[in-house]
Amino acid sequence: MAASELPSDLTAAAAFEQSLFANGSVAHDAFYKAPSDSAGATPGTLLKVDADANPSLYTLPPGTAVSRFIYPSEAFDGTPVPASAFVLWPYQPRLQPDGHLPLVVWAHGTSGIFGDGAPSHLKNLWSHFQAPFPLALQGYVTLAPDYAGLGLEKTADGRDIVHQYIANPAHANDIFHAAQAAQEAFPPLTSEFVVMGHSQGGGAAWGAAQRQAIRPVKGYLGSIAISPVTNALELPQTYNPLIDCLGAFMTPGMETLFPEFQPKSLFTNTGWERWQTYTKMRAGMSVGIALLVGIQLMKQDWRNDSYVKEYVKSTANGGAKIEGPLYVIQGEDDRNMAFSTTTSAVDRLSRRYPESQLEYLTLPGIDHVPAMFASQRNWLDWIAKRFAGVPVKAGLQRSQVPPTPQPMSAYQGNPDWIIAKVNEAFKLV
């Protein structure tokens, strides 16, 4: 594609992305190289650990520390694949009655589909004050898998690792195997854990609840799914450029499952040219927004493609049996993961499995990302109850946040700030 046809802010977007890297690109960071003995390793075992990562590389809250490790997970089809994760440590961790440290597994929202999208490789750990920082500051050891394909880009024998975007069963594998590897790496951790995620990660957390019904793991206490991906084909048909990006991001994963699939068939001509530029850059979300939003990226009927339908059918949430408590939190004004879509998935699960331990909290006037902040005290209370052994009733329990003390127009909506490292003393007062 000619430079004159590219967005004017593309260079700035790429520079901004690179400014977020904690230690350069993953392609040049030896930590993200799969160990030579990782081929054939049992999923959930520990392959490599950086127990005391340099905090000066990150923008961490004071009183927190970070570790990173590599472990074998499983792709959607069960193929072993190495993956990375980070652990955020509190200064003053909570203690369970047996003296062990309670563990929360955080599943992040969309950060990209290539190696440099790994939250463990970003200064702000991607989700920062949405959940990982508050969790650690509240005393929970917080484990965050990057998801296979983010971080490590190749196996020990040189095969590409493809991120199977919103393939919820694959992300659930990453969650459980990361928890097992973390417990091996750090013996003070309790064997019990809560899973929590937002957006793509909300889908992963719901997927963990479904996986637990099929492949139960001892110590699992339940999942929190906030603004979750459930079924991409059930999102409203009105045009949304971010939903088109969701479709584009699925295509590499679809190619791993359907070798005969031709991704070009889903894109407009201009969209395909932009997508080719994006994949050659192997960039993240800032470049993705600059390149892929603002044009007609996908053909209008891309959701009718048979491969898309099969991929979503195989990887979606909602309707399948769950095991353990599931707490779904949804903003009623969510412009990405529609309130109606999440409600439909909750209702379908409740109808098919009425004895499910299912709670559904809705947030009037709240959009996609703000749902994390607006519900913080709800999910912190829920996590504390799970570690305290408080039982959850069977059956669907609905609730809605009561009216706010101030008019909704007075409240901050989507974040319009970033977290940045500074060195000038006058900026740190």
Secondary structure, DSSP 8 states (H G I E B T S, - for coil): --GGGS-TTHHHHHHHHHHTBSSS-GGG-GGGS--TT-TT--TTS--EEETT--GGGS---TTEEEEEEEEEEE-TTS-EEEEEEEEEEESS----TTS-EEEEEEE----BSSGGG-GGGBTTTTTGGGTHHHHHHTT-EEEEE--TTSS--B-TTS-B----TT-HHHHHHHHHHHHHHHHHH-TTEEEEEEEEEETHHHHHHHHHHHHHHHS--TTEEEEEEES----GGGS-SS--HHHHHHHHHHHHHHHHH-TT--GGGGB-HHHHHHHHHHHHHT-BHHHHHHHHSSS--B-TTGGG-HHHHHHHHHH--SSS---S-EEEEEETT-SSS-HHHHHHHHHHHHHH-TTSEEEEEEETT--TTHHHHHTHHHHHHHHHHHHTT----SEEEEEE----SS-GGGS--S----------GGG--
